Amino acid sequence: MVGIRALKKIWMDGQLVDWGEAKVHVLTHALHYGYSIFEGIRAHDTPRGPAIFRLKEHIDRFMNSAKVYRMKLPFSAEEIERACVDLVRANGVPAVYLRPIGFSGYGEMGLDPTKSPVQVAVAAWEWGAYLGAAGVETGVRATVSSWVRMDSRSLPPQAKCGANYANSALAKMEATIGGYDEAILLNSSGMVAEGPGENIFRVKNGVVSTPPASSGILRGITRDTVIQFLAPEHVPFQRTDFTREDLFTADELFYTGTAAGITPIREVDGRAIGTGKYPIVQRLQRRYEDAIHGRDPAYAAWLTYVT
Ligand SMILES: Cc1ncc(COP(=O)(O)O)c(C=O)c1O
């Protein structure tokens, strides 16, 4: 069963190819050893046509992931940005999720990826809110995972590498099999880190907090977006570690991510969070929707229009 509706084109190694032609060999190195780096970006409909949200920041993070992994990408940041724009235009669908990926291709096997050629592709598909449209409204049910977020001494979480997502998948499967919508991973010090594909924020007594980068998280671009929203919303903010118990006693909790957007958490391991109302989350959601859909001139610089 394929859940993804095929669009027209995928950008692969410098060219737009037909969706069904974007194929790799079964001995593609990354398929065996997880040596890929990727991004998740969204384009949204705006009054001026489709616009990609914070494209530059996503491609910067992509280039940094490649650097951490010594992956020599055969394309520049500008070329990959242009590939994203060309792809949205070629597919003719305004609201898409974009997936640039760099990976060790078909050439050699064994654990030194530098012996295989590096391939780069960008795919796009239609993807609703990752944790469900209902979750964005009414909140999702989360569980603290028995799986610990991998440590930067083994896999650097700030590089968005395919291998990291085996850790995420273990937590995600455990959560869904247990009847929850999503997981929350602690780090190896027992402090809250993030979700399998989302950052996490807590609201307590009017103050918003999120774990610092040193807690072993991906530095989310939606996380940064939300942090930048807090000053104009006059909401105090701190980057600080917090414990599992701090989750239970929060007034509001929410996930942020390109895929998930801003999604409130209504329950953690059977404990209802706050009063079940999300006044701060809702203010942030409104500002986010206005920013991504080109309705707030304050955030115009974050949009790359596809004309
Ligand atoms: C592990 C992890 N944390 C956080 C995020 C959120 O990052 P962003 O807001 O840049 O999508 C993601 C998604 O890319 C992720 O995979």
The ligand as a Tripos MOL2 file, in Angstrom:
@<TRIPOS>MOLECULE
LIG
   16    16     1     0     0
SMALL
NO_CHARGES

@<TRIPOS>ATOM
      1 C1         14.4910   14.9610   15.7820 C.3       1 LIG1
      2 C2         13.8350   16.2080   15.3350 C.ar      1 LIG1
      3 N1         13.6870   17.2020   16.2240 N.ar      1 LIG1
      4 C3         13.0900   18.3530   15.8820 C.ar      1 LIG1
      5 C4         12.6060   18.5660   14.5970 C.ar      1 LIG1
      6 C5         11.9700   19.8590   14.2320 C.3       1 LIG1
      7 O1         12.7950   20.5740   13.3600 O.3       1 LIG1
      8 P1         12.2060   21.6220   12.3200 P.3       1 LIG1
      9 O2         11.3770   22.5700   13.1140 O.co2     1 LIG1
     10 O3         13.4100   22.2750   11.7330 O.co2     1 LIG1
     11 O4         11.4080   20.8640   11.3400 O.co2     1 LIG1
     12 C6         12.7410   17.5530   13.6470 C.ar      1 LIG1
     13 C7         12.2870   17.7440   12.2680 C.2       1 LIG1
     14 O5         13.0820   17.9870   11.3930 O.2       1 LIG1
     15 C8         13.3770   16.3560   14.0170 C.ar      1 LIG1
     16 O6         13.5080   15.3640   13.1390 O.3       1 LIG1
@<TRIPOS>BOND
     1     1     2 1
     2     2     3 ar
     3     2    15 ar
     4     3     4 ar
     5     4     5 ar
     6     5     6 1
     7     5    12 ar
     8     6     7 1
     9     7     8 1
    10     8     9 2
    11     8    10 1
    12     8    11 1
    13    12    13 1
    14    12    15 ar
    15    13    14 2
    16    15    16 1
@<TRIPOS>SUBSTRUCTURE
     1 LIG1         1 GROUP 0 **** ****
